[in-house]
Amino acid sequence: MSGWGNMPESERNNRADASYQPLMANLLSNLAYRPHPDKISRNGDKLLDISLGEKEIVQSLTRSDAPARWFHWHEPGTSAAEKKLIFKLDWFLLSFSCLCFFIKQLDQNNISNAYVSGMKEELDFGPGNELSWMNSYFLIGTILGGPVANLIITVVRPRIWLPSCLLIWSLFVLFLFKCNTAGQFYALRFCIGFFESAAWPGIQYVLGCWYRKSELSRRSAFFVMSGVLGQMFSGYLQSALYSGMHGKGGMSAWRWLFIFDFLLAIPVAIYGFIFFPDTPHTTKAFYLTEWERQRARERIEEEGRAPVGKLDLSCFKRIFTSWQLYTFSLGYAFWTLTCGSYITQYFGIWLKSLKIYSVPEINNIPTTVGAINFVFMVGTGFVSDKIGTRAPVCFAVGCLLTFCYSILTHWEVSDKLKMAAFIMVGCYGCYTPLLAGWVNASCGGDQQLRAFTLGMMVSIGQAVVIPFQQLQLPSGQAPRFKKTHGWPSALAFVVALTLWTGFGIDFVKRIFERRNRKVSVGSA
């Protein structure tokens, strides 16, 4: 570069451009990019703006990113174009998912609110276990419908299948307002459970088709959290109906609850038929551009989760020889055997037994369980995505759950401490989005394995909890379960859940991965 300082400016610029252009050509040739209307696509996590000059592009590539924040909705480095895609998914996909699950949980739990709001006395159910049997018939329907429904969703468009199931089960919910015998409730609760079984695993399957591994826990948490809000809203709705609709049309307030639940479901189903986007490889959503559809497919393929396999006889061999099916099914079974899902029922029955609370208060106070559930679902979802693993989060929540169940097992404590234990058991709910996200992340692109595992783990979990709940925690023995030793039995499964999710699942995964590596080396 001798004489550079004495060289005319125009010549210096020409020489600089001549030396710079080969460098730029080499740089751009090494970018695996896809053109966008106003972007050159990815280099790592960055998108290049072609409206910039070449030197500005180099500066944008060499510029260091800002430090990652602990709380973030998008992964650091996500481009503006991809953020727009994720926003559309959150708005349309996640919104219907949350609304559908809100209705599901509303319809699943309305029977408990009706039971403590006059149904038991009006229908003369007495000291029996009618409420437990209503729960059991619902679960039987869920067990039989879950695996089948989630295989169907791999061949029938989710935009058709999920809203259709929502409409059908909502019709059965409506028919509950005419019931006058326990047998009628049992039959309708079975049908509701059968079609509701498509909702949770089906939507978790679709979420896993669209979102990255690092995005799943947060979205799964918001999805399941909507169900918690459904539980809470059921209590508030029954309280309001008891105050304002009791006796209207010659019907008790608990009958009006089923009518209102049906009316709430209709607009949600219509919304799903129009706006639910199916999966990235089948979507025809009018609000996604062609670039966004292609980018949605690439996002999943970049993680090695492109759809593989098909629904034929060979898929059953893949499914039943996998570690995911058995490992996560066992984890979900431990979770259901804690009977945390019934804690609001037992809490309400305990409040009623104190004879110091009004009917609206008995419906409203247990909603605090949902508030705790809400906080833990959001918090654990963000933490698990941030640290990139779910096992430590599950272990920490399990320790808190163990403490709460220990108080209920001892029972002879002050009413304030007992109420605090009932409320804090609400932390149990965060296990479902954590486990669902874990399944979606670990099954890769095998959509049949992923769909079947999500459905089967729910069915197995519900299958084992039916006899356990009837024998150990029947509603006729609530809230203490002294004769059946219900709380100590549930505590044992809380400990098993804590250890299995904290250490067991990762241990099994490592064993299978080590075995697969040996098989790969041997066949090479």
C-alpha positions as CSV (number, residue, x, y, z in Angstrom):
1,M,0.0,0.0,0.0
2,S,3.0,2.3,-0.5
3,G,1.9,5.7,-1.8
4,W,-1.7,5.2,-0.7
5,G,-1.8,8.5,1.1
6,N,-0.5,10.4,-2.0
7,M,-3.0,8.7,-4.3
8,P,-6.0,10.7,-5.7
9,E,-9.2,10.0,-3.8
10,S,-11.0,8.6,-6.9
11,E,-8.3,6.0,-7.5
12,R,-8.2,5.0,-3.9
13,N,-11.9,4.3,-4.0
14,N,-11.6,2.3,-7.2
15,R,-8.8,0.1,-5.7
16,A,-10.7,-0.3,-2.5
17,D,-13.8,-1.5,-4.4
18,A,-11.7,-3.8,-6.5
19,S,-10.2,-5.5,-3.4
20,Y,-13.5,-5.5,-1.5
21,Q,-15.8,-7.0,-4.2
22,P,-14.1,-10.5,-4.2
23,L,-14.4,-10.6,-0.4
24,M,-18.1,-9.7,-0.6
25,A,-18.8,-12.2,-3.3
26,N,-17.1,-14.9,-1.2
27,L,-19.1,-13.9,1.9
28,L,-22.5,-13.9,0.1
29,S,-21.7,-17.3,-1.6
30,N,-21.3,-18.8,1.8
31,L,-24.7,-17.6,3.0
32,A,-27.4,-20.2,3.0
33,Y,-30.2,-17.7,2.3
34,R,-33.7,-17.5,0.9
35,P,-34.8,-14.2,-0.7
36,H,-37.6,-12.3,1.0
37,P,-39.4,-9.4,-0.5
38,D,-37.1,-7.0,1.4
39,K,-34.6,-9.3,3.0
40,I,-31.7,-11.5,2.3
41,S,-32.3,-14.4,4.6
42,R,-30.2,-16.1,7.3
43,N,-26.6,-16.1,8.3
44,G,-26.8,-17.8,11.7
45,D,-29.7,-15.9,13.3
46,K,-29.3,-12.7,11.3
47,L,-31.2,-11.5,8.3
48,L,-29.5,-9.1,5.8
49,D,-31.3,-6.1,4.5
50,I,-30.6,-5.8,0.8
51,S,-31.6,-2.1,0.9
52,L,-28.3,-1.6,2.8
53,G,-25.0,-1.1,1.0
54,E,-22.5,-4.0,1.0
55,K,-20.3,-2.4,3.7
56,E,-23.3,-1.9,5.9
57,I,-24.2,-5.6,5.4
58,V,-20.7,-6.6,6.6
59,Q,-21.1,-4.3,9.6
60,S,-24.4,-5.9,10.4
61,L,-22.8,-9.3,10.3
62,T,-19.8,-8.4,12.5
63,R,-21.8,-6.4,14.9
64,S,-22.3,-8.2,18.3
65,D,-25.8,-8.8,19.5
66,A,-27.1,-7.1,22.6
67,P,-26.9,-9.2,25.7
68,A,-29.8,-11.7,26.0
69,R,-32.4,-10.7,28.5
70,W,-33.7,-13.2,31.0
71,F,-37.3,-12.5,30.1
72,H,-38.0,-12.6,26.4
73,W,-40.8,-13.8,24.1
74,H,-38.7,-14.3,21.0
75,E,-35.3,-15.9,20.8
76,P,-32.4,-13.4,20.7
77,G,-31.5,-12.6,17.1
78,T,-34.9,-13.3,15.6
79,S,-35.5,-11.1,12.6
80,A,-38.3,-8.7,12.2
81,A,-39.8,-10.9,9.4
82,E,-39.8,-14.0,11.6
83,K,-41.2,-12.1,14.5
84,K,-44.1,-11.2,12.3
85,L,-44.6,-14.9,11.5
86,I,-44.5,-15.8,15.2
87,F,-46.9,-13.0,16.0
88,K,-49.5,-14.4,13.5
89,L,-49.0,-17.9,15.0
90,D,-49.5,-16.6,18.5
91,W,-52.5,-14.6,17.4
92,F,-54.4,-17.2,15.5
93,L,-53.0,-20.6,16.4
94,L,-52.4,-19.9,20.1
95,S,-55.6,-17.9,20.6
96,F,-57.9,-20.7,19.3
97,S,-55.8,-23.3,21.3
98,C,-56.3,-21.3,24.5
99,L,-60.0,-20.7,23.9
100,C,-60.7,-24.3,23.0
101,F,-58.9,-25.5,26.2
102,F,-60.6,-22.9,28.2
103,I,-64.0,-24.4,27.1
104,K,-62.7,-27.9,27.7
105,Q,-61.7,-27.2,31.3
106,L,-64.9,-25.2,31.9
107,D,-67.0,-28.2,30.7
108,Q,-64.8,-30.7,32.6
109,N,-65.1,-28.9,35.9
110,N,-68.7,-27.5,35.8
111,I,-70.0,-30.7,37.3
112,S,-68.1,-30.0,40.5
113,N,-69.5,-26.5,40.8
114,A,-73.0,-27.7,40.1
115,Y,-72.6,-30.5,42.7
116,V,-71.8,-28.1,45.6
117,S,-74.4,-25.5,44.3
118,G,-77.6,-27.4,44.9
119,M,-77.5,-30.4,42.5
120,K,-76.7,-32.9,45.2
121,E,-79.6,-31.8,47.4
122,E,-82.1,-31.4,44.5
123,L,-81.5,-34.8,43.1
124,D,-81.1,-36.4,46.5
125,F,-77.7,-38.0,45.9
126,G,-77.1,-38.5,49.6
127,P,-73.7,-39.6,51.0
128,G,-72.7,-41.7,48.1
129,N,-69.9,-41.3,45.6
130,E,-72.0,-40.0,42.6
131,L,-69.5,-37.2,41.9
132,S,-66.6,-39.6,41.9
133,W,-68.4,-41.8,39.4
134,M,-69.2,-38.8,37.2
135,N,-65.5,-38.1,37.1
136,S,-64.8,-41.8,36.4
137,Y,-67.1,-42.1,33.4
138,F,-65.6,-38.9,32.0
139,L,-62.1,-40.4,32.4
140,I,-63.2,-43.7,30.7
141,G,-64.3,-41.7,27.7
142,T,-61.0,-39.8,27.7
143,I,-59.0,-43.1,27.9
144,L,-60.8,-44.6,24.9
145,G,-60.8,-41.5,22.8
146,G,-57.3,-40.1,23.3
147,P,-55.0,-42.3,21.2
148,V,-57.5,-42.7,18.4
149,A,-58.2,-39.0,18.2
150,N,-54.6,-38.1,18.1
151,L,-53.8,-40.5,15.2
152,I,-56.8,-39.1,13.3
153,I,-55.4,-35.6,13.5
154,T,-52.4,-36.8,11.5
155,V,-54.6,-37.5,8.5
156,V,-57.6,-35.2,9.0
157,R,-57.0,-31.5,9.0
158,P,-56.8,-30.1,12.5
159,R,-58.9,-27.1,11.4
160,I,-61.8,-29.5,10.8
161,W,-61.2,-32.1,13.5
162,L,-60.7,-30.0,16.6
163,P,-63.6,-27.6,16.2
164,S,-65.9,-30.5,15.2
165,C,-65.0,-32.3,18.5
166,L,-65.6,-29.1,20.4
167,L,-69.1,-28.7,18.9
168,I,-70.0,-32.3,19.6
169,W,-68.9,-32.4,23.2
170,S,-70.6,-29.0,23.8
171,L,-73.9,-30.5,22.7
172,F,-73.6,-33.2,25.3
173,V,-72.8,-30.6,27.9
174,L,-76.0,-28.8,27.0
175,F,-78.0,-32.0,27.5
176,L,-76.8,-32.2,31.1
177,F,-79.3,-29.5,32.1
178,K,-82.1,-32.0,31.6
179,C,-80.6,-34.8,33.7
180,N,-82.5,-36.0,36.8
181,T,-80.7,-39.3,37.6
182,A,-77.1,-40.3,38.3
183,G,-77.2,-42.7,35.3
184,Q,-78.1,-39.9,32.9
185,F,-75.1,-37.9,34.1
186,Y,-72.8,-40.9,33.8
187,A,-73.8,-41.5,30.2
188,L,-73.4,-37.9,29.1
189,R,-70.1,-37.5,31.0
190,F,-68.7,-40.5,29.2
191,C,-69.6,-38.9,25.8
192,I,-68.2,-35.5,26.8
193,G,-64.9,-37.2,27.9
194,F,-64.7,-39.2,24.6
195,F,-64.8,-36.1,22.4
196,E,-62.9,-33.8,24.8
197,S,-60.0,-36.3,24.6
198,A,-59.1,-34.8,21.3
199,A,-58.4,-31.3,22.7
200,W,-55.3,-31.5,24.9
201,P,-53.1,-33.9,23.0
202,G,-54.4,-32.7,19.6
203,I,-53.5,-29.0,20.3
204,Q,-50.2,-29.9,21.9
205,Y,-49.4,-31.9,18.7
206,V,-50.2,-28.9,16.5
207,L,-48.2,-26.5,18.7
208,G,-45.2,-28.9,18.3
209,C,-45.6,-28.7,14.5
210,W,-45.1,-24.9,14.4
211,Y,-42.9,-23.8,17.3
212,R,-39.2,-24.4,17.9
213,K,-38.0,-26.4,20.9
214,S,-36.9,-23.2,22.7
215,E,-40.4,-21.7,22.2
216,L,-42.6,-24.6,23.1
217,S,-42.6,-24.5,26.9
218,R,-43.8,-20.9,27.0
219,R,-46.6,-21.5,24.5
220,S,-47.6,-24.8,26.1
221,A,-47.8,-23.0,29.4
222,F,-50.1,-20.3,28.1
223,F,-52.2,-23.0,26.4
224,V,-52.6,-25.1,29.5
225,M,-53.0,-21.9,31.6
226,S,-56.1,-21.1,29.6
227,G,-57.6,-24.3,31.1
228,V,-56.8,-23.0,34.6
229,L,-58.7,-19.9,33.7
230,G,-61.6,-22.1,32.6
231,Q,-61.6,-23.8,36.0
232,M,-61.6,-20.4,37.7
233,F,-64.3,-19.0,35.5
234,S,-66.6,-22.0,36.1
235,G,-66.6,-21.1,39.8
236,Y,-67.3,-17.4,39.1
237,L,-70.0,-18.2,36.6
238,Q,-71.8,-20.6,38.9
239,S,-71.6,-18.1,41.7
240,A,-73.1,-15.4,39.5
241,L,-75.8,-17.7,38.2
242,Y,-76.7,-18.8,41.8
243,S,-77.2,-15.1,42.6
244,G,-78.9,-14.0,39.5
245,M,-80.5,-16.9,37.6
246,H,-81.7,-19.3,40.4
247,G,-85.4,-20.0,39.8
248,K,-85.5,-18.3,36.4
249,G,-87.5,-20.3,33.9
250,G,-88.4,-22.7,36.7
251,M,-84.8,-24.1,36.8
252,S,-82.1,-24.1,39.5
253,A,-78.9,-22.1,38.9
254,W,-76.8,-25.3,38.5
255,R,-78.9,-26.2,35.4
256,W,-78.3,-22.8,33.9
257,L,-74.6,-23.4,34.2
258,F,-74.6,-26.1,31.5
259,I,-76.7,-23.9,29.1
260,F,-74.3,-21.0,29.5
261,D,-71.3,-23.3,28.9
262,F,-72.8,-24.5,25.6
263,L,-73.4,-20.9,24.4
264,L,-69.8,-19.9,25.2
265,A,-68.5,-22.8,23.0
266,I,-70.3,-21.9,19.7
267,P,-68.3,-18.8,18.7
268,V,-65.0,-20.6,19.6
269,A,-65.8,-23.5,17.3
270,I,-66.7,-21.1,14.5
271,Y,-63.4,-19.2,15.0
272,G,-61.5,-22.5,14.8
273,F,-63.1,-23.5,11.5
274,I,-62.0,-20.2,9.9
275,F,-58.7,-19.3,11.5
276,F,-56.9,-22.5,12.7
277,P,-53.9,-22.9,10.5
278,D,-53.5,-26.7,10.4
279,T,-49.8,-27.7,10.2
280,P,-46.9,-26.0,8.3
281,H,-46.9,-28.6,5.6
282,T,-50.7,-28.6,5.0
283,T,-51.7,-25.0,5.9
284,K,-53.8,-22.9,3.6
285,A,-54.3,-20.1,6.1
286,F,-55.1,-16.9,4.2
287,Y,-53.2,-14.7,6.6
288,L,-49.8,-16.4,6.0
289,T,-47.8,-15.3,3.0
290,E,-46.0,-17.9,0.8
291,W,-42.6,-16.8,2.3
292,E,-44.0,-17.3,5.9
293,R,-45.4,-20.8,5.0
294,Q,-42.0,-21.7,3.7
295,R,-40.2,-20.2,6.6
296,A,-42.5,-22.0,9.1
297,R,-41.4,-25.3,7.4
298,E,-37.7,-24.4,7.5
299,R,-37.9,-23.5,11.2
300,I,-38.8,-27.0,12.1
301,E,-36.6,-28.7,9.5
302,E,-33.6,-26.8,10.9
303,E,-34.0,-28.6,14.2
304,G,-34.2,-32.0,12.5
305,R,-37.9,-32.2,13.1
306,A,-39.2,-32.4,9.5
307,P,-42.2,-34.8,9.3
308,V,-41.1,-38.4,8.6
309,G,-42.9,-41.6,8.4
310,K,-46.6,-42.2,7.6
311,L,-49.6,-43.8,9.2
312,D,-49.2,-47.4,8.2
313,L,-48.3,-50.7,10.0
314,S,-44.6,-49.7,10.2
315,C,-45.4,-46.7,12.4
316,F,-46.6,-49.0,15.2
317,K,-43.1,-50.7,15.4
318,R,-41.5,-47.3,15.7
319,I,-44.0,-46.2,18.4
320,F,-43.9,-49.3,20.6
321,T,-40.1,-49.7,20.5
322,S,-39.5,-46.1,21.4
323,W,-38.4,-44.9,24.8
324,Q,-40.6,-41.8,24.7
325,L,-43.9,-43.7,24.8
326,Y,-43.2,-45.5,28.1
327,T,-41.1,-42.9,29.8
328,F,-43.6,-40.0,29.4
329,S,-46.6,-42.2,30.0
330,L,-45.1,-43.3,33.3
331,G,-44.4,-39.7,34.2
332,Y,-47.9,-38.6,33.3
333,A,-49.4,-41.5,35.3
334,F,-47.5,-40.4,38.4
335,W,-48.9,-36.9,37.9
336,T,-52.5,-38.0,37.6
337,L,-52.1,-40.3,40.7
338,T,-51.3,-37.3,42.8
339,C,-55.0,-36.4,42.2
340,G,-54.0,-32.8,42.0
341,S,-56.6,-32.3,39.2
342,Y,-59.3,-32.9,41.9
343,I,-57.9,-30.6,44.5
344,T,-60.5,-27.9,43.8
345,Q,-63.3,-30.4,44.4
346,Y,-61.8,-31.6,47.7
347,F,-61.1,-27.9,48.7
348,G,-64.8,-27.0,48.0
349,I,-66.1,-30.0,50.0
350,W,-63.8,-29.1,52.9
351,L,-65.0,-25.4,52.8
352,K,-68.6,-26.6,52.8
353,S,-68.0,-29.0,55.8
354,L,-66.8,-26.0,57.9
355,K,-70.4,-24.5,57.6
356,I,-69.1,-21.0,57.8
357,Y,-69.1,-20.1,54.1
358,S,-71.9,-19.1,51.7
359,V,-72.5,-21.0,48.4
360,P,-70.9,-18.1,46.3
361,E,-67.8,-18.2,48.6
362,I,-67.6,-22.0,48.3
363,N,-67.4,-21.5,44.5
364,N,-65.1,-18.5,44.6
365,I,-62.4,-19.4,47.2
366,P,-61.1,-22.5,45.4
367,T,-60.4,-20.4,42.3
368,T,-57.2,-19.3,44.2
369,V,-55.8,-22.7,43.3
370,G,-56.1,-21.6,39.7
371,A,-54.3,-18.4,40.4
372,I,-51.3,-20.3,41.8
373,N,-51.5,-22.6,38.8
374,F,-51.4,-19.6,36.5
375,V,-48.3,-18.2,38.1
376,F,-46.4,-21.5,38.1
377,M,-47.3,-22.3,34.5
378,V,-46.0,-18.9,33.2
379,G,-42.9,-19.0,35.5
380,T,-41.8,-22.6,34.8
381,G,-42.4,-22.2,31.1
382,F,-40.1,-19.2,30.8
383,V,-37.4,-20.8,33.1
384,S,-37.3,-24.1,31.3
385,D,-37.0,-22.4,27.9
386,K,-34.3,-20.2,29.3
387,I,-32.1,-22.9,30.9
388,G,-32.9,-25.4,28.0
389,T,-34.0,-28.3,30.2
390,R,-37.1,-29.2,32.2
391,A,-35.8,-31.7,34.7
392,P,-34.6,-29.2,37.4
393,V,-37.8,-27.2,37.1
394,C,-39.9,-30.4,37.6
395,F,-37.8,-31.4,40.6
396,A,-38.2,-28.0,42.3
397,V,-42.0,-27.9,41.8
398,G,-42.1,-31.5,43.1
399,C,-40.4,-30.5,46.3
400,L,-43.0,-27.8,47.0
401,L,-45.8,-30.2,46.1
402,T,-44.4,-32.8,48.6
403,F,-44.5,-30.2,51.3
404,C,-48.1,-29.3,50.6
405,Y,-49.2,-33.0,50.6
406,S,-47.4,-33.6,53.8
407,I,-49.6,-31.0,55.5
408,L,-52.8,-32.6,54.1
409,T,-51.5,-36.0,55.2
410,H,-51.0,-34.9,58.7
411,W,-54.3,-33.0,58.6
412,E,-54.3,-32.0,62.3
413,V,-53.1,-28.5,61.6
414,S,-54.8,-25.1,61.8
415,D,-57.5,-24.3,59.2
416,K,-55.3,-21.4,57.9
417,L,-52.3,-23.7,57.2
418,K,-54.6,-26.3,55.7
419,M,-56.2,-23.7,53.4
420,A,-52.7,-22.5,52.3
421,A,-51.7,-26.1,51.5
422,F,-54.9,-26.6,49.4
423,I,-54.1,-23.4,47.5
424,M,-50.4,-24.1,46.9
425,V,-51.2,-27.5,45.5
426,G,-52.1,-25.4,42.5
427,C,-48.5,-25.6,41.4
428,Y,-49.2,-29.2,40.2
429,G,-50.6,-27.9,36.9
430,C,-47.3,-26.8,35.4
431,Y,-46.3,-30.4,34.9
432,T,-48.7,-30.8,31.9
433,P,-47.1,-28.2,29.6
434,L,-43.6,-29.2,30.7
435,L,-44.2,-32.8,29.9
436,A,-46.0,-32.0,26.6
437,G,-43.2,-29.7,25.5
438,W,-40.7,-32.4,26.5
439,V,-42.5,-34.9,24.2
440,N,-42.7,-32.5,21.3
441,A,-39.0,-31.8,21.6
442,S,-37.8,-35.3,22.0
443,C,-39.8,-37.1,19.3
444,G,-38.2,-35.1,16.5
445,G,-40.0,-35.3,13.1
446,D,-41.8,-38.6,13.8
447,Q,-45.3,-37.1,13.8
448,Q,-47.0,-40.5,14.5
449,L,-44.8,-41.2,17.5
450,R,-45.3,-37.6,18.8
451,A,-49.1,-37.7,18.3
452,F,-49.6,-41.2,19.7
453,T,-47.3,-40.6,22.7
454,L,-49.3,-37.4,23.6
455,G,-52.6,-39.2,23.4
456,M,-51.5,-42.4,25.0
457,M,-49.8,-40.8,28.0
458,V,-53.1,-39.0,28.8
459,S,-55.1,-42.2,28.4
460,I,-52.7,-44.3,30.6
461,G,-52.7,-41.5,33.2
462,Q,-56.5,-41.4,33.3
463,A,-56.8,-45.2,33.3
464,V,-54.7,-45.6,36.5
465,V,-56.3,-42.7,38.3
466,I,-59.9,-44.1,38.0
467,P,-59.5,-47.0,40.4
468,F,-57.1,-45.1,42.6
469,Q,-59.5,-42.2,43.0
470,Q,-62.5,-44.5,43.7
471,L,-60.6,-46.5,46.3
472,Q,-58.3,-44.0,47.9
473,L,-60.0,-40.6,47.4
474,P,-63.7,-41.2,46.9
475,S,-65.9,-38.1,47.2
476,G,-67.9,-39.8,50.0
477,Q,-64.8,-39.8,52.2
478,A,-63.8,-36.2,51.3
479,P,-62.2,-34.1,52.5
480,R,-60.0,-36.0,55.0
481,F,-60.1,-39.6,53.5
482,K,-59.2,-41.0,56.9
483,K,-60.6,-44.5,56.3
484,T,-59.0,-44.9,52.9
485,H,-55.6,-43.2,53.7
486,G,-56.1,-41.1,50.6
487,W,-53.6,-38.3,51.3
488,P,-50.7,-40.5,52.3
489,S,-51.2,-42.6,49.1
490,A,-51.2,-39.4,47.0
491,L,-48.1,-38.2,48.8
492,A,-46.2,-41.3,47.7
493,F,-47.0,-40.6,44.1
494,V,-46.0,-37.0,44.5
495,V,-42.5,-38.2,45.6
496,A,-42.4,-40.7,42.7
497,L,-43.3,-37.9,40.3
498,T,-40.6,-35.6,41.7
499,L,-37.9,-38.2,41.3
500,W,-39.0,-39.5,37.9
501,T,-39.3,-36.1,36.2
502,G,-36.3,-34.7,38.0
503,F,-33.9,-37.6,37.2
504,G,-35.6,-40.6,35.7
505,I,-36.6,-39.3,32.2
506,D,-33.1,-37.9,31.4
507,F,-31.5,-41.1,32.7
508,V,-33.6,-43.3,30.4
509,K,-32.9,-41.0,27.5
510,R,-29.2,-41.3,28.0
511,I,-29.4,-45.1,28.1
512,F,-31.2,-45.2,24.8
513,E,-29.0,-42.7,23.1
514,R,-25.9,-44.6,24.2
515,R,-27.4,-47.8,22.9
516,N,-28.3,-46.2,19.5
517,R,-24.8,-44.9,19.1
518,K,-23.4,-48.4,19.6
519,V,-25.8,-49.8,17.1
520,S,-24.8,-47.1,14.6
521,V,-21.1,-47.7,15.1
522,G,-21.6,-51.4,14.7
523,S,-23.5,-51.1,11.5
524,A,-21.0,-48.6,10.0
